């Protein structure tokens, strides 16, 4: 039988709910362990919420720089260095990692880095990142494993190895042309940011408006904004097939099509 270390509380995943729960319970004197297989802190401080806004802020600065003459400021030249953009973001992520790890240690919780799998009720075996395994159990177990982007069932898409928001937000280079499938919040943020950095961007949206869970006037305002920034928007359009890694996408038009539009932007 494996040597099982027991805790009052066992938390799987260090996303916002998991880490706050861990800090609270451990600081109150409860024996608490937390298991994380990826970057500590979950998606918000390492991939999505804060890092994405860091990238978007750099894109906003680039947009203002291109319009600098409107404000009475002139540049001899202007270019975007994506490696530096990413370095700025990664510095922020590293600082947040250090804070979260320090806060976890201060709380008295024990952190296990690795993949966990249940082997018995309220008991998991952790394949440790540095090698070996540990078996731990909790009187109470809290599962906070988050989610991940899904790949739509489009012919050839999986074989083309498309980027999700995770890979797109970590690009050290600027794509010449970025095709964004879906006009929801994340797709719209990425579309505008990469257009402002200098990429040609095409958004393919199956419904008849961008951000189709919002009121129609919101979708119309977003469409006008995207046209002004030179983003191509295909509404009422469906991707039928994608060919090859980073290959061409073939579209089927629906009841209405907007774009391609090249009305402005970089």
C-alpha positions in Angstrom: 0.0 0.0 0.0 1.3 3.5 -0.8 2.2 5.9 1.9 -0.8 8.3 2.0 -0.4 11.7 3.4 -3.7 13.0 4.7 -5.1 16.6 4.9 -8.2 18.2 6.0 -8.7 19.8 2.6 -7.4 18.8 -0.8 -7.8 21.3 -3.6 -7.3 20.3 -7.3 -6.4 23.3 -9.4 -5.1 26.8 -8.6 -7.6 29.0 -10.5 -9.1 31.9 -8.6 -11.6 29.7 -6.6 -9.0 27.1 -5.8 -6.2 29.4 -4.7 -8.5 31.7 -2.6 -10.1 28.7 -1.0 -6.6 27.2 -0.3 -5.3 30.4 1.3 -8.4 30.9 3.4 -8.5 27.4 4.8 -4.8 27.1 5.4 -4.6 30.5 7.0 -7.3 29.4 9.4 -5.2 26.5 10.6 -6.7 23.7 8.4 -4.2 21.2 6.9 -4.6 22.0 3.2 -2.9 20.7 0.1 -3.3 22.1 -3.4 -2.3 20.3 -6.7 -1.5 22.2 -9.9 -0.2 20.7 -13.1 0.3 23.9 -15.0 1.3 27.5 -14.2 0.2 28.3 -10.7 -2.8 30.6 -10.5 -4.8 29.2 -13.4 -5.7 31.0 -16.6 -6.5 34.5 -15.3 -3.1 35.6 -14.2 -1.1 33.5 -16.6 -3.0 33.4 -19.9 -6.3 35.2 -20.1 -7.6 38.1 -18.0 -4.4 40.0 -17.1 -2.0 38.9 -19.8 -4.5 39.5 -22.6 -5.1 43.0 -21.4 -1.4 43.6 -21.3 -1.2 42.6 -25.0 -4.3 44.7 -25.8 -2.8 47.7 -24.0 0.3 47.5 -26.2 -1.9 47.3 -29.3 -3.8 50.4 -28.1 -0.5 52.3 -27.8 0.4 51.2 -31.3 -3.0 52.5 -32.5 -2.4 55.9 -30.9 1.2 56.0 -32.3 -0.2 55.6 -35.8 -2.5 58.5 -35.2 0.1 60.6 -33.5 -0.1 63.3 -36.2 -3.7 64.0 -35.1 -2.3 65.0 -31.7 0.5 67.1 -33.0 3.2 64.5 -32.5 5.3 63.3 -35.4 7.5 60.1 -35.8 10.0 59.5 -38.5 9.0 55.8 -38.4 7.0 53.3 -36.4 7.1 49.6 -36.1 5.9 46.8 -33.8 8.3 44.4 -32.1 6.2 41.5 -31.0 9.1 39.9 -29.1 9.3 43.0 -26.9 5.5 43.1 -26.5 5.7 39.5 -25.3 8.6 40.1 -23.0 6.6 42.9 -21.3 3.7 40.5 -20.8 5.8 37.6 -19.6 7.5 39.8 -17.0 4.1 40.7 -15.6 3.1 37.0 -15.6 6.4 36.0 -13.8 5.8 38.7 -11.1 2.2 37.4 -10.6 3.5 33.8 -10.3 6.0 34.9 -7.7 3.2 36.6 -5.7 0.8 33.7 -5.8 3.5 31.2 -4.9 4.6 33.4 -2.0 1.1 33.8 -0.8 0.5 30.1 -0.9 3.7 29.4 1.1 2.8 32.1 3.7 -0.7 30.6 4.2 0.8 27.3 5.3 -0.7 25.2 2.5 1.4 22.5 0.8 1.7 22.7 -3.0 2.2 19.7 -5.2 3.2 20.4 -8.9 2.0 17.6 -11.2 -0.9 15.6 -12.6 -3.4 14.1 -10.2 -5.7 11.2 -10.7 -8.2 9.6 -8.3 -7.2 6.2 -7.1 -9.8 5.9 -4.3 -12.5 8.0 -2.7 -11.0 11.4 -1.8 -7.5 10.1 -2.6 -5.3 11.1 -5.6 -1.9 10.0 -6.9 0.2 12.9 -8.1 2.7 12.4 -10.9 5.2 15.0 -9.7 6.7 17.4 -12.3 10.2 16.7 -11.0 9.7 12.9 -11.1 8.1 10.3 -8.8 4.6 10.1 -7.4 2.9 11.1 -4.1 -0.4 9.8 -2.9 -2.5 12.3 -0.9 -6.0 12.3 0.6 -8.3 14.9 1.9 -11.3 14.7 4.3 -12.8 17.2 1.8 -11.8 17.5 -1.9 -12.5 20.6 -4.0 -12.2 20.2 -7.8 -11.3 23.4 -9.6 -9.8 22.3 -12.8 -11.1 25.0 -15.1 -11.8 24.6 -18.8 -10.1 24.8 -22.2 -10.9 26.0 -25.7 -12.7 23.5 -27.9 -11.9 23.0 -31.6 -15.1 23.1 -33.8 -15.9 20.1 -36.0 -14.8 21.7 -39.3 -13.2 19.6 -42.0 -9.5 19.9 -41.9 -9.4 22.3 -38.9 -7.8 20.0 -36.3 -5.2 18.8 -38.9 -4.3 22.4 -39.6 -3.2 22.8 -36.0 -5.1 26.1 -35.4 -4.2 28.5 -32.6 -6.6 29.0 -29.7 -6.5 32.2 -27.7 -3.7 30.6 -25.6 -1.2 30.3 -28.5 -2.3 33.6 -30.2 -1.6 35.5 -27.0 1.9 34.1 -26.9 3.0 34.8 -30.4 6.5 36.3 -30.8 5.8 37.2 -34.4 3.2 39.2 -36.2 1.0 37.1 -38.6 0.6 38.5 -42.1 -3.1 37.5 -42.1 -5.1 36.2 -39.1 -8.4 34.4 -39.6 -10.6 34.4 -36.5 -13.4 31.9 -36.4 -16.2 33.3 -34.2 -17.2 36.9 -33.3 -17.5 36.5 -29.5 -15.7 38.5 -26.9 -12.3 36.7 -27.1 -12.3 36.7 -30.9 -13.1 40.4 -31.1 -10.4 41.3 -28.6 -7.8 39.4 -30.5 -9.0 40.7 -33.9 -8.7 44.3 -32.9 -5.3 43.8 -31.1 -3.6 42.1 -34.0 -5.1 44.5 -36.5 -3.6 47.4 -34.5 -0.3 45.6 -34.4 -0.4 45.5 -38.2 -1.8 42.1 -39.3 -4.6 41.8 -41.8 -7.5 40.3 -39.9 -10.6 38.5 -41.1 -13.4 37.6 -38.7 -15.8 34.8 -39.8 -19.1 34.8 -37.9 -21.9 32.3 -38.5 -24.6 34.6 -37.1 -25.8 37.9 -38.5 -24.1 40.1 -36.0 -20.9 40.3 -34.0 -21.3 39.6 -30.3 -24.6 37.9 -31.1 -25.6 37.5 -27.4 -25.7 41.3 -27.2 -28.5 43.7 -28.4 -28.4 44.4 -32.2 -27.3 48.0 -31.7 -24.1 46.7 -29.9 -23.3 44.3 -32.7 -23.9 47.1 -35.3 -21.6 49.5 -33.4 -18.9 46.8 -33.2 -19.2 46.2 -36.9 -18.8 49.9 -37.7 -15.7 50.1 -35.5 -14.2 47.0 -37.1 -14.8 48.5 -40.6 -13.1 51.8 -39.4 -10.1 49.8 -38.3 -9.8 47.9 -41.5 -10.9 44.5 -40.2 -12.6 42.2 -42.7 -15.9 40.8 -41.3 -17.9 38.0 -42.9 -21.3 37.7 -41.3 -23.8 34.9 -41.9 -20.8 32.8 -43.1 -19.7 29.3 -42.1 -16.2 27.8 -42.5 -16.7 24.6 -44.6 -13.1 23.4 -44.8 -9.6 24.3 -43.8 -6.7 23.0 -45.9 -3.3 22.1 -44.5 -1.3 23.6 -41.6 -2.0 27.3 -41.7 -3.8 26.6 -44.9 -6.6 28.4 -46.7 -10.1 28.4 -45.2 -13.1 27.9 -47.5 -16.3 29.8 -46.6 -19.9 29.2 -47.2 -22.0 32.4 -47.2 -25.3 32.6 -45.2 -28.1 35.0 -45.6 -25.9 38.1 -45.3 -22.3 38.9 -45.9 -20.4 41.9 -44.7 -16.9 42.6 -46.1 -14.2 42.1 -46.9 -13.7 45.8 -45.9 -10.4 47.7 -46.1 -11.5 51.1 -44.9 -8.7 52.1 -42.6 -6.2 50.9 -40.0 -2.5 50.3 -40.5 
